[in-house]
Amino acid sequence: MVRYIPEAKKATGIVIRNYNGDGSTLTFAITQGMTTNKIQVALNGLSQSPGNDFTIVGSNIVFTGAPAFSDVITVTEMPI
């Protein structure tokens, strides 16, 4: 859940999203306005590198290669 400060419309809490790879999906949803400075992406617990392993396009993370069927994706969004 994301909480907002009404005046600033800025997220005030950390959001953790969990996804599972399926071997073909490259794109996973994140909160609009997230940047590589505000987000941490892990694949099976291993930190992923922005620009090398994924990019942010609008309100999505786009992986350079599709996470495998058994891969666990953890996205941590920070309101900084």
Secondary structure, DSSP 8 states (H G I E B T S, - for coil): ---EETTTTEE-S-EEEEEE--SS--EEE--TT--TTSEEEEETTEE--BTTTEEEETTEEEESS---TT-EEEEEE---
